[in-house]
Amino acid sequence: MIIVEMKDTNGKMVGSLAAQPKQFKTGSRGFYANGKVEIDGKRYQAQIQLVEIGSKPKSPEGEGEEKPAENQAAP
């Protein structure tokens, strides 16, 4: 778990969220949290997503690659 603190421009903490580990539908790994935060008497919905760069599994060679379009004009 990662604690995410939200601060205003003066450095005053206005809220925090506890981001839990998450395996995203894309296969990537990271952390995710959502919740409500009150700032100056107004309520806001907040969400945070941290995605580990390079964590998405590599697909087997050739699988999922786009094929070149036929009859497409050259640039």
C-alpha positions in Angstrom: 0.0 0.0 0.0 1.1 3.6 -0.7 -0.3 6.6 1.1 -0.9 9.5 -1.4 -1.1 13.0 0.2 -2.7 15.9 -1.6 -1.5 19.4 -0.7 -2.6 22.9 -1.7 -0.1 25.4 -3.1 0.9 26.5 0.4 1.8 22.9 1.3 -1.2 22.4 3.6 -2.5 18.8 3.4 -6.0 18.7 2.1 -6.5 15.0 1.9 -5.0 11.5 1.5 -5.8 8.2 -0.2 -4.4 4.7 0.4 -3.5 3.3 -3.0 -3.6 -0.5 -3.0 -1.6 -2.8 -5.3 -3.5 -3.5 -8.6 -3.2 -5.7 -11.6 -4.8 -3.6 -14.4 -6.9 -5.2 -17.2 -4.1 -4.4 -19.6 -1.8 -6.7 -17.7 0.2 -3.8 -16.2 0.9 -3.6 -12.5 0.7 -0.6 -10.1 -1.4 1.0 -7.5 -4.9 2.6 -7.5 -7.1 4.5 -5.2 -10.3 6.6 -5.3 -12.2 8.5 -2.7 -13.8 11.8 -1.7 -11.8 14.9 -0.5 -13.2 18.1 1.1 -11.4 21.3 0.2 -12.7 24.7 1.5 -16.0 23.2 2.3 -16.5 21.7 -1.2 -16.4 17.9 -1.8 -14.4 16.4 -4.7 -14.0 12.9 -6.1 -10.4 12.0 -6.4 -8.5 9.1 -8.0 -4.9 8.2 -8.4 -3.3 5.6 -10.6 0.3 4.7 -10.5 1.4 2.3 -13.3 4.8 0.6 -13.2 6.6 1.4 -16.5 7.4 -1.8 -18.4 5.1 -4.0 -16.3 2.8 -4.9 -19.1 3.6 -8.4 -20.3 5.1 -8.7 -23.7 2.8 -10.5 -26.2 4.2 -13.5 -28.2 6.1 -12.3 -31.3 3.7 -11.4 -34.1 0.5 -11.7 -32.0 -1.6 -8.6 -31.8 0.5 -6.7 -34.3 -1.3 -4.7 -36.9 -1.0 -5.8 -40.5 -0.1 -3.2 -43.1 -3.2 -2.0 -44.9 -3.4 -3.0 -48.6 -4.1 -0.4 -51.3 -3.0 2.4 -49.0 -1.4 5.4 -50.7 2.3 5.9 -49.9 3.1 9.2 -48.1 
